[in-house]
Amino acid sequence: MVEENLRQVRTDIAAAASAAGRNESDIMLLAVSKTKPLSMLQEAYQAGQRRFGENKVQELVQKCSQMPGDVEWHMIGHLQTNKVRQVVGRAALIHSVDSLHLAQEIERESERQGVITSILMEINIAGEDSKYGIIPEDAIRFAAELSGLSHIRVKGLMTVAPFTDYAEENRKYFRKMKQIAVDITAQNIDNITMDILSMGMSGDYKIAIEEGSTCVRVGTGIFGERNYSK
Ligand SMILES: *Cc1c(COP(=O)(O)O)cnc(C)c1O
């Protein structure tokens, strides 16, 4: 099932990219494997998938130790400062940086380990109370604050768009994300690039791609519905 789903998602990504006059190789697919058993990750790996996203530190650490070494791990969930130590050095990219305090902790730990950590700034694009992320109005200021942290590289922006049955409703938010990235780029801030726009999930990734996403995070579309009750 996983293999078929993956093939379908890749086909859809290619079609959305092509329809938008974009190159499909400019869009990375993260397989969001949270709550899913190792066997399903292995199935995805067998089908050629190398990038996986997890939203809990403990799960990321555990799966990281059990999967082949050429897997690229992405931390996409809310990160507490006391867990930074376990993520730095393991995650290729931390998508969910939403405070200076958290960034400073990543900076400290990266320096301690002698590594440079790539991060994204998480934006709460629709201003939802239930979501993490900084508000769009603070994005440029936040980027400027992060610029001074020498063991961090800001690579772009991430958002979790509102949950909706009508993906088209999220187009305006994806468009706004792209604009924020353009605005930050125009500021020419040291250490800050906006190469990665991490937006679009199972329900809305085609529209996100049409609006400039370079990284879609797909869980349900690859692994099926999650069951949180067990
Ligand atoms: C769970 C999750 C996803 C994947 O959601 P699906 O709707 O299952 O594709 C993407 N991004 C984040 C941050 C998530 O927590």
The ligand as an SDF file (V2000), in Angstrom:
LIG
                    3D

 15 15  0  0  0  0  0  0  0  0999 V2000
    1.1870   15.3870   10.7130 C   0  0  0  0  0  0  0  0  0  0  0  0
    1.8340   16.5180   10.0180 C   0  0  0  0  0  0  0  0  0  0  0  0
    1.8790   16.5760    8.6160 C   0  0  0  0  0  0  0  0  0  0  0  0
    1.2390   15.5440    7.7010 C   0  0  0  0  0  0  0  0  0  0  0  0
   -0.1520   15.6410    7.7380 O   0  0  0  0  0  0  0  0  0  0  0  0
   -1.0720   14.7890    6.7280 P   0  0  0  0  0  0  0  0  0  0  0  0
   -2.3260   15.5620    6.6640 O   0  0  0  0  0  0  0  0  0  0  0  0
   -1.2430   13.4450    7.3490 O   0  0  0  0  0  0  0  0  0  0  0  0
   -0.3770   14.7050    5.4430 O   0  0  0  0  0  0  0  0  0  0  0  0
    2.5620   17.6410    8.0410 C   0  0  0  0  0  0  0  0  0  0  0  0
    3.1420   18.6020    8.7880 N   0  0  0  0  0  0  0  0  0  0  0  0
    3.1320   18.5730   10.1240 C   0  0  0  0  0  0  0  0  0  0  0  0
    3.8100   19.6550   10.8780 C   0  0  0  0  0  0  0  0  0  0  0  0
    2.4830   17.5390   10.7930 C   0  0  0  0  0  0  0  0  0  0  0  0
    2.4600   17.5300   12.1280 O   0  0  0  0  0  0  0  0  0  0  0  0
  1  2  1  0
  2  3  1  0
  2 14  2  0
  3  4  1  0
  3 10  2  0
  4  5  1  0
  5  6  1  0
  6  7  2  0
  6  8  1  0
  6  9  1  0
 10 11  1  0
 11 12  2  0
 12 13  1  0
 12 14  1  0
 14 15  1  0
M  END
$$$$
